Amino acid sequence: MNKQPIVKELEQVVVRFSGDSGDGMQLAGNIFSTVSATVGNSISTFPDYPADIRAPQGSLTGVSGFQVHIGAGKVYTPGDLCDVLVAMNAAALKTQYRYAKPQATIIIDTDAFGPNDLKKAQFDSDDYLLEMGIDPDRVVACPITKMVKEVLTPLGTLDNKSMLKCRNMFALGIVCWLFNRDVALVENFLKDKFAKKPQLAEANIKVVNAGYDYGANTHASVPATYRIETKHKVPGRYMDITGNKATVYGLIAAAEKAGLKLYLGSYPITPATDILHELSKHKSCGAITVQCEDEISGCASAVGAAFAGALAVTSTSGPGLCLKSEAINLAVIDELPLVVIDVQRGGPSTGLPTKSEQTDLLQALYGRNGESPMPVIAATSPTNCFESAYMACKMALEHLTPVVLLTDAFIANGSAAWRLPSMSDLPEIHPHYAPAEQKYKYTPYKRDTESHVRYWAVPGQEGFEHILGGLEKDGETGAISTEPENHNKMVKERYAKIQAIPVPDVEVEGDKDDADLLIVGFGSTYGHLYSAMEELRKKGHKVALAQFQYINPLPRNTQEVLMKYPKVVVAEQNLGQFRAYLRIRINGFNPYKFNQVKGQPFQIHELVQSFEEILK
């Protein structure tokens, strides 16, 4: 009889699911992360999938991965390397093993390691474990395909192809056993997902239980199973949320708070399309979504919605932001409230459509003709996408300006455990409407003298009739004007309006009073830079971190923070765009730099190594 494995308590663990694009690795990973979030664990996920719509089965380019980092306390990244690797075929093992720790447990489907599979994966021999230098004692070798068929054939409801699609649930069952997860939570998820297809729900539930039982009955060649107990639970309602979904919820909350209709004009583009898909489900909240014929019309229709008095939004990725630039510029000169969401991906051109970069920053800041200043906000995590979207809407409506919200594929597709906020806790939103006393005297560019914000009149109001357009207007009358002094004045007014927008001070974390090195980043790199800072502090170094969410205007304390420390390094997933921008704005600022453009998140150990070199 096999000896029952002991149960070990873990602080954190990283699991990576990998297989063909059609093997359901994203679904398996999502279920496991959702179950973990449900029981109160902190999570951070990283879906890593190919750009091919459907690469040849078993090919190296068609491997899809999903990594989830689960912690008893707060986790900030999906982790550098995984403790458990699920490889559903030979190609997955070949390409994903580099993401596994040397002592990682590896779960494989031996039925997908036949001679033809090994040939497609470019193995040179049949002994693939020896060839890759993998210790067989760390491998849970399981004939998953065979056992799934044995479980489902008696049902008589699925054909062979449909049965094979359930293999991911068997692997998920083993992982649930390994980490003592309650399979009932998985069953509830599957019942909800396949509510309209009860036969599929039944089949997947049978298979996930079979995988769990396989682990429990054979102990799956491992000496221990594991438990991750949440240490600090804050009361409230939690959900596992992706950045794109959190962005949508932020838009909905802002429209509700402002008392406005929400309009999204968009065109499908990876990795932003889920914003359109998700928002289209919320018509009951007053959301209007239009899938336009192209990026230009998506933005132009949103400009029209803003003129008509709605909270107007357009969503895209880098290539679409290029196409929208002319319509965005119309919103700049008309001074209309518009939120432009750019979910950044690898470029240039179509580049790496499913990978992540921070390479659109300068495009967001300067990618339009003329002097066309716009606020730019960069979300720092999947859950922060909610706050960032909400504040982008507040800024647009209260300051009558288009606002760019930068996220990226990493946080847009990644997820984390999110505590749902109360609407009463969110800041008020007061659109800058024209006051009643301007009736019959209204002109569109009359401004508040302190904020430089013009007054917003919604068409259809008697006494507030007006015309806006792309030609420069007289600041007093609103009539078309080519007068040099007027244009000079209007350019400066639009610039002053953006610079006058109040934003929170940038916060310094870590050894903020006596750091030898200040790490500076923006947006989605927060988790990795924070983790690198903590690793350096554990080694005895004095290090601090300043992560920027508000890019334009910069926080008022930016110069004070950046010039305070003896050494500063700006780390970003581009070739130095934020560093260059800071040098433009902060006289005498000349920091070190750390730049990678790999389409993948930073690796914490690489950051630590580079920053230690700077400290020396």
N, C-alpha and C positions, 0 to 999 in steps of 0.2 A: 504493500500500500504506500502511495506517495505521502510524504510528510507534508502536513498543512503549512503553507507559507506563513511567516509571521507578518504582522501589519506594522509598517514603519510610518512614523509621523514625519511629514515633509513641510518645509517652509514654502517651497515653490517647486514647480516642475514645468518643463517645456516639452510639448508633444507636437510632432509634425506628421501629418497625413499626406501621402503622395501616391500618385497613380496616373493612369491615362486621364485625359480631359473628361471622358465619359464614365469614369469610375466613381464619380460622386464624392470626391475628396472634400470639396468645398462644403457639401451638405453634412458629411460626417463631422468635419471640424466645427461647423456652425452648431450642430447639435451638442457636441461635447462642450463647447464654450458656453452655450446657453444653459446647459445643465449645471455647469460649474458656477456661473453667475447666479443662478437660481438659488443655490445653497449658500450664497454669500461670499464666494471667493472673488478676489480681484483678478481680472483677466486683461490680456492684451493680445490681439490676434493679427495675423499677417497672411491674407490670401495671396498666393503667388502663382499666377496662372499664365499660360502662354498666350501669344497674340493670335495664333492660328485658330480659326473657327473650329476645325476638327482636324488635327494632324493625323498622319497615318498611325493606326493602332500599334502600340508597342515601340514607337519611335522615340528617340531622345528628345526631340523638340516638342513633343506633345505632352510632356509630364506636367501635371498640375499639382501644386502643393498648398497646404494650409497649416500654418504654425500657430499654436496657442500657448501662451505663458500664463500659468495659473499660480496664484500666491495666497498664502494665509494672510499676508499684509498687502500693502499697496505694491503693484507692479507697474512699471513704466514703459516696458518694451516687450515685443514678442520673444525676446531672448536671442542671443547670438547663435547658440548651438542647442540641439534638442537632446532630451534625456530618453525619449522614446521616438523611434522612427517607424512609421507604418509604410511599407513599400509593397504596393499591390502588384507590381510586375518588375521584370529585370531592368527596364529602362529607368524606373523610379529609383531602384536601388543604386544604379550606376550614377545618376545625376544628383540624387539627394543625400547620399551618404556623407558628402562633404559638410552638410549642415548638422551632423550628429557628433555628440561628444565621444571620445574614445571608449568610454564605458557604457554607452547607450544601449538600451534594449531595442532590438530590431524585430519587427513582426512582418513576415512575408507570406505571400500566397504561393506555395511551391508549385501549384498547378500553372502558374504564369512564368515559370522558369525553365520551360522546355527548350530544346535545341533551336527552334525557330525564334523564340523569344530572346534567347541569349545572343543570337546572330543579329537581330534587329538592334539590340542594345550594345552591339560592338564589343562583346566579350570575346576573348581569345581562346577560352577553354571552358569545359563544362563545370569545372570547380570554381564557380564565381566567387565564393567566399574567400578561398585561398588567393585568388587573383587580386581581390581588393584588400586583402590583409585583415579580414574580419574574423574574430574569434567565434567559432560556431556555438560556443556556450552562451553567447549573448543573443542568439537568434532564436526567435519563436517561429519555427518552420511549420506551417499549417496548410493542409490542402483545402483552402477556403472554398474554391470553386466547386470542388467535389461535394463538400459538406453542405453548401448552400443548395445544390441540386437535390441532395438527399432530403433536406428539410422541406423544400417547396414542391417537389414532384407529386407527393401524395395529395396536395391541395387541388391539383388539376386545373388551376385557374390562370396560370402564366405560361407563356411559351419560353423557349430556351433563352432568347435574347432578354426578355423581361426578368427572368430569374438571375441572369448574370449581373443585372443592374443592382441587385440587392447585396452584392459581395461587400460593398462598403459598410453595410450594417453589421456584418459578421465581425469585421475588423473593429468597428466601433464597440461591439459587445465585449470583445477581449479587452479593449482599453478601459471600458467601464468597470470590468472586473478588476483589472490591475490597479485602479485607483478607487475602488470601493464606492462607485457611483450607483445611485438607486436607479435601476433600469425602468422603474415605473415613470420616472420623469421623462425618459426617452420615449416611452410608449405614448405618453400624453402629447409630446411634441409631434410624433408621427400621426397620431389620430387627428390633430388639428391640421397638419400639413396636407394630409390625404383625406380630408373630410368628405370630399366629393368622389373619392375613389376608395371605398372601404376595402376592396380586395387588395389593393396595393398596401394599404395601412396594415392589414392582417399579415401579409407576406413579410413586410419589413420588420414588424414586431416579432414574428416567429424567428426571423434570422438574427436579430440583435440579441434575443434571448439565447439562441443556440450558441452564438459567440461567447456570451457571458458564461454559459454552462460549460463550454469547452475549456475556458480558462479555469473555472472553479473545479472541474472534474479532473483535469490533467495537470493543474497548477502551472501549465504553459511554460515549463522549464525555467521558472524564475524562483528565487529563494524567498522573495517577499512581495507582498502587495503594499499599497501606499494609501495614506489618507492625508488630506490637506484641510485642516480645520481653520475656519475664519476666526481671527483673533479679535478684531474690532468691528462690530456691526453697528452701523448708524441706522436707527429705525427709519423706515420709509419703504416705498415701492420701487423695486429695482427691475431693470431689464437689460439684456445684452443688446447693445445698439451700435450700428455702424456709423461712421462719420456722415455718409450721405443721408441716412435716415435722421440723424440728429440735426443736420442742416435743415431738412424739411420741417421738423418739429419746431425749430427756431423761427422759421418763416411764418408758420401757422400761428405760433404764440404772439409774434410781433403784430401780425394783422389783427388778431383778436384784441390785443392791448390798444392798438391805434384805432380800432373801430372801422377798419377798411376792408374792402374786398382784396383778396390776394390773387394776382395774375402772374402766371409763368409762361413766357414764350420761349420755346426751346427747340432744339434739334438733337437727335440722338448722337452721342459721341462717348466712347470709352475714355475715362471711367466716370463720367458725369451722368450717364443716362438714368441711373437709379433714382436720381432726384426727380426727374420727370415722371418715372413710373410710380414712385412712392406718393408724390403729391397728387397724382391723378386719382388716388384711392380716397382722397379726403374732400370730396365735393360737399359733404355734409358740413364741413367747416367753412364753407364759402370760397373754397379754392377753385380757381379757373385755370385749367392747363390747356395749352395749345401746342401740338407738335407741328411745327411749321415746315415749309418745304426746304429751308436751308437756314444756316446760322444767321445770315443777314436779316432775313424776315423775322426770325425769332427775337432778335434784339430790337428791330424796328417796331414790331408789334408791342413790345414791352414799353418802349418810349411812348407810343400812343396811349397805352393803358395808364402810364404815369401822368400824362397830360390830362387824361379823363378823370384822375383822382383816385386811382387804385394804388395799392402797394405793389409795385411792378418789379419783376425779377426775370432775369435770363440766366441760363446755366450752360456751361460749356467746358471744354478743356483748351489747352494752348492753341492748337490750330484754329479753333472756333473764335478764340479771343482776337486773333488776327483779323478774321473776317468781320467781326462785330465792331471793329475800331471806329469806322465812320459813323455808325449809328450811335455808338457811345459818345462820340464827340458832339453829336447833335444834342444829346442829353446834357453835356457839359455846358454848351453855350446857351441852351434853353434853361439851364439850372433846374432840372427836373429830378425828382427822387427815383433812383433806379438802383437795384442791387444786381451786380454782375458776379456770378459765382464761377470761378475758374478752378476746376479740379485738375491740377497740374499732372502731366505725364511726361515720359521721356520724348525728347525731340532731338533735332529740329524736324520739320515736316511731320510725317506720320511717325517717324522715329520708333520709339518703343511704346506702343499704345497701351499695354497693360502694366507698364512699370512706372516707378515713381521718381520724380525729380523736383527740385525747387528752382527751375530754370526760367520761369515766367515772371520773375520779380520785376526786372527792368521794363518788360513789356507792360506790366500792370501800371507801373509808375509813369512811364514816358511813351508808351506805344501809340501815340496819336499825333496828329499834326497840330501845329500851333501851341501856344501855352495853354495846356489843358489839365490843370491839377485835379486829382481825384484822391479821396481817402483810400487807403489800402489796409486791410486787416488780414492777418494770417492765423488761422486756427492752429492750436498746438496739440490737439489730440482728438480722437473720435468723439468723445463726450464734449470737448470744448467747441466742437462745430455748432452745437446748439447755442451757446452763449455768443459765439462769433457771428452767427447768422442773425441772431436777435439784435445784437448791437449794430451790425451793418444796416439793418432796417431802421433802427432808431436814428442812426446818424444820417441816413438818406432822407428821412421824413422831416427831421428837425432842422436840417441844414440845406435842404433842397439841392442835392447833389447826387450824381451817380457814385456808388461805392463799389470797389472790387473786394470780394472775399476770396482769398487764396486758401484752398485746401490742396490735397494731392492724393494720388492713388493709394498711398500707404495708409493715411488716416480715413480716407473716404470708404475704402473697402474693409479696412480693419475695424475691430470692434472692441468695446470695453463695457464693464458693468456700470450702468448709469442710474443714479437715483433721480427719479422724476421730481422736478421742482414744482412748487405751488405757484400758480399764476399771481397770487398776491405778493410773492417775494420778488417778482421781476420788476425792474425799473419802469416807471411810467414812460409812455411815448406821446409826445405832443406835436403833431404835425404843424408846421409854421404857416398856418392859414392867414389869409388877409382878414384884418378886423372889420367889423361892421361899419365903422366910421369911414372906411375907404370907399364905400358904395358910391357909385357914379363919379368917383375921383381916382379910381384904381388905375395904375399903370404897372406892367408886369415886373419892372426892375426897381421899384421902390424898395429900400432895404432898411432893416434894423441897423442902426448906426454902430452898435457895439459888436454884433455877431457878423455883420456884412451879409446876412441872409435875406434874400428877397421874400416877398409875401406870396403865398400860393393861393390862387383862386381857381376853383374847380369849374370847368365850363358848364353852362346852364344856369348860372346864378345871375339874376338881373342886376345890372349895375357893375358887373365885374368882367364884362366882355373884353377880350384881348386876343392878340395874335402872337405866337412864338414861331421861330424859324431859325435856319442855320446862318443867316446873315447877322452881322453885328447890329445891335440895337442901341439907341440913345438911352442912357441910364435914367433920364428923367421922363421922357415921353413914351418910350417903347417903340418909337418909329425906327426904320432902318437908317443906319448912320455909318458914314465912312470918314467922319471927322477924326483927325489924328489924336487930338486930346481926349476925345471921348473913348476911343479904342484903348488908348494907354490907361485911362481910368478904369475901364471895364475889365481889362486883363488883370490889373492890380487888385480890383475888388474880388474877382473870382479866386485869385491866389490867397488873398487875405482871409477870405471866408473859410478856406480849407485849413489854413494855419491856425485859425481861431477856434477850431473845434476842440473841445476839452476831451482828453483821453487820460486814462489812469497812468500814474508813474510806473516805469518799468521796475519790477521787483528784483532785488538781488538775493539769491539764496546761497547757503553754505557759509564760508568764512567771509562774510560781507564786510567786516571791519578791518581785517588784516590779511587778506588773501595776497599771495604772491602771483597768482594767475587768475584772471577773470576770463571765463569762457562766455562767448557771446554767440547766440543763434537766433533764429526766427522760425516761427511756425512749427511744423510737424516734427522737427528734430528734438523737441524738448525732452522726451522720455530718455532718449539715448544720451543726450548731453548731461542730463541730471544724473543718470546712472554712472556715467564716466566720472563726473565730479565726486560722487559718493565713493567710488572705488579709489580715487586718488586721495581722498580724505582718510580712508581706512589705512592707506599706506603712510600716512603722516604728513602729507602735503597740505599746504594752505591754499585752497581753491574755492572760487565762487562762480556762480552762473547768473547771467542776465539773459533771459529769453524774451524776445520781442514778439508781441501779438499785434501791436499797433505800429504800422510802418510809416504811414503818412496820414496825419502829421505824427512826427516822433513824440514820444512822451517828453514833458518839459524837463525832466531830470536826466535826459540822455547824456548830455555833455558832462555833467557832474559825475555820473556813474562811469563813463568810459575813460575819463581822464584821471580817475582816482587811483588806479592800480598800476604797479610797475610793469606788468606784462599783461597783454590782452590778446586772445586768439578768437577770430571769427570763424566758426565752423558752419559750413553750408553745403547743400547738395547741388552745387553749380561751381563755376570757376571763379567765384568771388564777387557776385553781384551785390550782395548786402554789404560786404566790406567796402566796395567802391562807393555805394550810396552813402554809407556812414562817413567816409572820408570827404565826400562832397559837403555834407551837412556840418561836420565837426572839424573845425580848423585845427590842424596839427595832430590829428589822430592817424596813427600809422601802426596798425596791429599786425600780429602774426596771422596766418591763415591755415585752415584745414579744409581742403576741397576734394570731394569725390562725386563722380557722376556715373554711377554704376547701374542705376535703375533699381537698386536695392537699398534698404535702410542701412544706416551706419552700423558697424560692428563695434561694440563697446570696447573690446580689448584693443582694437586698432586706435580708437580715440585716446585711450589711456596711454598707450605707447607713444603716440605722437605728442601728447601734452606733457608727458614726462621729459621728452627731449627738449621741449621749450623751457621747462622749469630748470633744466640743467644749465 
